[in-house]
């Protein structure tokens, strides 16, 4: 029992880093504390906001971070460079514009993604999808149209191939 009381009260461990930097003793504690404070902040590689189960938002949602929706959103969501995830409890009646959109809950509105749209097995989407890639798992509900648009870098190669091929009308898939 004497050892636990001695360990927390022992200032010997912080004094050990001061010994190597004895020439800068007044500045070393200041240098260590500010360096330690930003580290937890900078270790978060992706910022994500969350709309909880009991929250209801009506209007326009914009920003520069990813968003997880477990509540209710009505209006429009524009997070063009980020991910929007509609959680299992999420109910969205809005058009969504994002880099990546994952649907686990219910969405009623059009989705525009610069990268991909994933509709998971418990997800429900009523609306049109415009994306470079789309994934619809077994058991998911989808009613709407799909427009696949490739990125600008990838689009040049198919144009050269398409020029030599006969042109056919593009058909939108409705499920």
PEGI-V738388 format. One record per pair of residues at least 6 apart in sequence whose ideal C-beta (glycine too) atoms are under 7 Angstrom apart, sorted by sequence separation. I is the first residue (numbers start at 1). J is the second residue. If there is no record, write none. Layout:
i=(I	I)
j=(J	J)
This chain:
i=(51	86	111	119	136	18	21	77	150	18	101	61	67	84	101	117	134	96	100	49	61	84	91	95	99	117	17	56	60	83	90	91	92	93	94	95	96	97	98	99	100	103	116	129	49	55	56	57	58	59	60	61	62	63	66	69	82	83	88	89	93	99	100	101	102	103	104	111	116	119	121	125	128	132	48	53	54	58	62	64	65	66	67	68	69	70	77	80	82	83	84	85	86	87	88	92	103	107	110	115	116	117	118	119	120	121	123	124	125	126	127	128	129	130	131	132	47	48	49	50	51	52	53	69	76	80	81	86	87	102	104	105	106	107	108	109	110	111	112	113	114	115	116	119	121	126	129	132	47	48	51	52	68	70	71	72	73	74	75	76	77	78	79	80	83	85	86	104	108	116	121	125	130	132	46	48	50	51	70	74	77	103	107	120	69	73	86	119	51	103	69	119	147	146	145	146	145	143	142	80	88	53)
j=(57	92	117	125	142	25	28	84	158	28	111	73	79	96	113	129	146	109	113	63	75	98	105	109	113	131	32	71	75	98	105	106	107	108	109	110	111	112	113	114	115	118	131	144	65	71	72	73	74	75	76	77	78	79	82	85	98	99	104	105	109	115	116	117	118	119	120	127	132	135	137	141	144	148	65	70	71	75	79	81	82	83	84	85	86	87	94	97	99	100	101	102	103	104	105	109	120	124	127	132	133	134	135	136	137	138	140	141	142	143	144	145	146	147	148	149	65	66	67	68	69	70	71	87	94	98	99	104	105	120	122	123	124	125	126	127	128	129	130	131	132	133	134	137	139	144	147	150	66	67	70	71	87	89	90	91	92	93	94	95	96	97	98	99	102	104	105	123	127	135	140	144	149	151	66	68	70	71	90	94	97	123	127	140	90	94	107	140	73	125	92	142	172	172	172	173	174	175	175	114	122	89)
